């Protein structure tokens, strides 16, 4: 009886997981899923039996001692590359020597992650391996088992190897970094580190997924085209990115390349080009392969995101929490259409791991329009020298303390730390003091002795007019904006305090959970852990912050000045109940924050990007790619006038 119930639960849970992770169309609430999962786990513990495809197998196990080597059934080729239209035309010309007419091509996104090969036999998952050298890869089965977006059993019963790209979504990486002791700057390196980590629990924490795109080997070779290959993957429950175009002319190929280059900037996944393949497998066999590349496929790479340059210096920047982050000063170089002069390094250990030295040549990478990262060192010279880790703070001269992988200035009165905390308090997502910049903070610090948040509320018009750059209107505007903070929301206030690791979302969850700052400041570690998505690190940071007598005194001063907000959950109706709404374009009647607040007060949720889970888009003027994507997905689109009618305005 127990095994029958376990079979029912496993089938149901795998169906729900497929709908959630592959189709992006969940049909069951998280709480219901968890209840069924807990029932299954209890039955497994009682019976000592775990079915082959049980979802409980996807929990990260104990660390392994080393990766075993595995030989692929068939060689995994890498792709030759083209970086210009001329090189791509040359590829077409070579093919026309074998094919009497221009062949039919498929055009797909090229994702920037880690190639993974999965083997199945008799319908069951056997192992997962990296590409390695194409012939032999590393067995990463324990790590890949933590990924929930691929099936443990498939309808096809023959021996088959399928290929995919392991990726970490940019939004997932951002969320991971909010609580990570060591920040991961690059999604590509983050997924490689997750899959090739000897500890599967670390893989699980980073939440990678696999996007499948090819069959490397299949026992019954009845698949004749790349289009059929995609169909096979979908039919067998593999997650396939929903983009495959058929091109019958060179013009169509270039048109689809343009479509991908435009669309990739809106994706939540790193891409670095386009994959172009001959669709017909018979023609592929005739074209064959070189030692390295198949002759029937090519990767069209977008403008280079990696290059080398000289590292001239490393300066250490002091952050709001006192953390010292090394910043590389580079010989200016062109990369992705901009001149790059600086690049990030994570911490002293990162410098050592990458072999970075002053006056060395380094490899830099720029992804998704962010500051470039140094990936490694390519060349040393006679005048290359070690980067010296500071022993005192470069801003205030205080001693440095090492905490984990990072180093910190211990002086809470360090000028740089104080200024950045003032800026954080005044920023848009916090107390929203209009026109307050880092330069303003420096001026107030140096000339008027502003050190604490409470000092904002003691400023006078006469004091401000005595400062260079402050005219009457500017002084009045600043004071008026400071006065408005007296009515700030609790979530904005919590965010403004600058507690390490507490971002906008966490501040909102804490406000909802504790209702006022007094309850939060007196909460225990265990009580804080009950807040959604708050882990041990952030909970410890919150407890430590409120234990500090200086911070407690500051909160008392602010309360005395009238800043002591209470959380008020305003529910005006349910017109947006269960809706996931995206705002795009320029709204004429509302500020975005105001529109978001209204949607939430009517039971809805606001998201930053359009996906299959989006139920509605509120489009203002000059709405761009989000609107186009919503139209393509058939998502309901409303105007501001529609919005007014829905809320009864």
Buried (B, 14 or more C-beta within 10 A) or exposed (E): EEEEEBEEBBEBBBEBBBBBBBEEEBEBEEEEBEEBBEBBBEBBEEEEEBBEBBBBBBEBBEEBEEBEEBEBBEBBBEBBBBBEEEBBBEBBEEBEEBBEEBBBBBBBBBBBBBBBBBBBBEBBBEBBBBBBEBEBBBBBBBBBBBBBBBBBBBEBEEBBBBBBBBBBBBEBBEBBBBBBEEBBBBBBBBBBBBBBBBBBBBBBBBBBBBBBBBBBBBEEEEBEBBBBBBBBBBEBBBBBBEEBBBBEEBEBBBEBBEBBBEBBEEBBBBBBBBBBBBBBBEBBEEBEEEEEBBBBBBBBBBEEBBBBBBBEEBEBBBBBBBBBBBBBBBEEBEBBEEEBBEBBBBBBBBBEEBEBBBBBBBBBBBBBEEEBBBBEBEEEEEEBEEBEBEEEBBBBEBEBEEEEEBBBBEBBEBBBBBBBBBBBBBBEBBBBBEEBEEEBBBBBBEEBEBBBBBBBBBBEEEBBEEBEEBEEEBBBBBBEBBEEBBEBBBBBBBBBBBBBBBBBBBBBBBBBBBBBBEEBBEBEEEBBBEBEEBBEBBBBBBBEBBEEEEBEEBBEBBEEBEBBBEBEEEEEEEBBEEBBBBBBBEBEEBEBBEBBBBBBBBBBBBBEBBBEBBBBBBBBEEBEEBBBBBEEEEBEBBEBEEBEEBBEE
